Amino acid sequence: MGGVTELFVVMILIAAFAFAPLGYFIYRFTKASDKPFGEIEPHGDSPSMVNDFAEKAIKYFQGLLAKK
């Protein structure tokens, strides 16, 4: 039974190290008034080929579904 306990402790330590960056990000995000990396450009304001393509694809499939 000692092996299971040791494995449990080791897995808890691995999980703590694995999720430490996430915890740090959450800490920085909440501490800096919802701006973890300073002033950044808001999403959706800059043109993007991927967004344009996705919008065209969605409208195309909506048109196909509307015809049926």
HUCOR-V110844 format. One record per pair of residues at least 12 apart in sequence whose ideal C-beta (glycine too) atoms are under 8 Angstrom apart, sorted by the first residue. I is the first residue (numbers start at 0). J is the second residue. D is the distance in whole Angstrom. If there is no record, write none. Layout:
i:I j:J d:D
i:I j:J d:D
//
This chain:
none
//
